[in-house]
Structures are given as C-alpha cells and as structure tokens.
Amino acid sequence: MSATVVILALTVLVSVLAFRDRRLFDTLAFEPFVVHARRDLHRFVTHALVHADWPHLFVNMYVLYGFGPFVEGYLTGLTPLPGSWLFVILYVTAAVVACVPGYGRHKHDPRYRAVGASGAVSAVLFAHILILPTAEVGLFLLPIGLPSAVFGALYLIYEGTMHRRGGDHVAHDAHLMGALHGVLFMVVLRPALVPAFFRSLTELLPG
C-alpha cells in the first residue's frame, strides 16, 4: 500500500473521530499558545490529521489523492530511501513548516487555533507542478483545466492576496509555506528540475 493511501486513510479516520470527540480535536489542533506554554510539539504534526468540517476534509483529501501517487512514484529511485519514505518526509515536514508563521505570530494568543492538512497538501501539489508544469490540472469536478504552472501562479496570487487581507479565519500563510516547502524539497533532491521547469514553460508561450 502506498504512503499516499496510508496518509489519506489515517487522516480520514482521525478527522471523523475528532468530529465526534471534541477532546480529541482539542488535543490534536495546532494552538501556538499551548505549544509555547506546554511544549506540546506534537501539534506541529497532528493538526494535519484533523479538519474543521467535511468539506475541508474532502478538498484536502481530493487534492492529495489526485497528486500524491504521482509525486510518491517520482520520488522512488531519487535516493537510496524508498519513495514512500521520502513522500512521508515531504508531507510531515511540510505540515511542520506550514505552522511556523502562525506560531511566530500567535504564540501569545490563546484564541488562535488551526487544523487541516492544507499546508502539507500544498507541498505535494507544488512538487507536482515543479515536475510537470505543463500538465493540465482540472478544477475539481468542473470539465475545464489549466496548465499546472498557470494554476500554481493563480493559486499563489490568491493565497498571497487573501493573506494580506486577513479576516477570513483561513491560514493562507500555511498554504504558501507548504507550497514553498514542496518546491524546495524537490529542488534539493533533484536540482535539474529547475532548468527543466523553465524549459517546459516555453511550451506555454504562443508561437
């Protein structure tokens, strides 16, 4: 069984349990104030296993299932480690990195909390974009698509704009950090992806 499927199944299981058990939800959620006060460092990872509601869970798992298997397969053979191990490392480290801005800003705010795998999933998505920048990315259930590099650019613009505006109770900075981490993780493992990415972009130019 692939690491992607294991992560997906575990996330769905824990999220559903947390929907029914508020104490479990509170134990796993990312709360910078609690992390700072009690050194509950596990929350940097466990927040990715719980979600605010069913739509939140569905969107993250939909994207993970759509892009995770390819990225996991691509990682196989890049190092002596199995591709599934590298994928888990990518996913878990992205979950941690995605929390860093929120921790820095809110470690003295007892009201702030965040949940969801969005940061980790963003890392997987942008790893895929770096590998296949011209591949068509479908917009969920709609019968339209965009080149993945274009989709990624629009995603970054949207997340950056919403982060600057604030006020919608979504950790857009976590999405941005996850995306950056996914790109850097892949570049470290295979620097040749960078020139290959820009060469592929020429295919999108008219003429």
Secondary structure, 3 states (H helix, E strand, C coil): CCHHHHHHHHHHHHHHHHHHCHHHHHHHCECHHHHHHHCCCCHHHHHHHCCCCHHHHHHHHHHHHHHHHHHHHHHCCCCCCCHHHHHHHHHHHHHHHHHHHHHHHHCCCCCCCECCCHHHHHHHHHHHHHHCCCCEEECCCCCCEEEHHHHHHHHHHHHHHHHHHCCCCCCHHHHHHHHHHHHHHHHHHCCCHHHHHHHHHHHHCCC
